[in-house]
Amino acid sequence: MTFVKAVLFDLDGTLVDSLPEIYEGVRRTSEDMGYLPPTQKQVGDMIGRGPGVLVDRVCGVLGLDEAGRRQFMSRLVENWAETDGRLITFYPGVIDGLQSLRAEGIKTALVTNKLRSLTVSFLRDRKIEHLFDAVVAGDDCERNKPAPDMLLKALEELGVPAADAVMVGDSRNDALAARAAGVTAALVETGYNEGVGISEWAREAGFNKIFVGAGKVCELIAGTGRL
C-alpha cells in the first residue's frame, strides 16, 4: 500500500463506548411508552446499521406497529438529546492517536451512521471538532454503511483517493463499506458488530487487519505512514 493520506473513523464502538447512552435512550423510551425495555446486552447486539435499523429491531422485540415505530423513533431522539453524551467514554489512546495523525499531516474524517444533530452536538460538547477535517453522518447520504456512499462522500470532501485511505471501524458494516469503496479496512475489537466477534467474522470474510483498538491503528499509521 502507498502512504496513507487519510483515515476515516466510525464513532460508536470504534472511538467511543456509546452503548450506555444508546441503551439509556432505549430504556427511557420503552418505559415512556409503557413497555418493559430490552436488556443492555440485547440492545448491544442490535447496534451496527444505524438508528433506523436499531429502532426496527427494538420495535420488533416490543411488538410495535408502524405508528408505534414512528412514535418510538421520535421519542428516542429526544431522549438521546437529553442525555447529551454524558454517558459516552473514549477508548484508550483515541484522542492522542487522532492528534498524532494530524501532526503528521494525515487527514481525518468521522463517518458514522449516527444522526448528524447528535454527532455534531457530541463533538462540540467534547470540544473535538478540530480533530476531523470532515464529518459524514447517517442522514447525510441516502444509504448508510455497509453501502460505500458515506465513505465516498468523505473522500470527496477530503480530496483523497480511496487507494490512499484507511477506514477504521468495529463492525462488518464498516468493513463491507470500505471494501465497496475501495478503501483499506482496519477493524478494531472494541465494538459491537451486532453481537458477533469481529475477529472471527473478519477472517472468514477475508479481512486480516485487526487491532485491539483505534489508538493502536493511529499509532501504527502515524509512526510509519502505512498500515
Beta strands, then each sheet from edge to edge (+ up, - down):
strand 1: 6-9
strand 2: 16-17
strand 3: 89-90
strand 4: 107-111
strand 5: 134-136
strand 6: 165-169
strand 7: 184-188
strand 8: 210-211
sheet 1: 5+ 4+ 1+ 6+ 7+ 8+
sheet 2: 2+ 3-
end
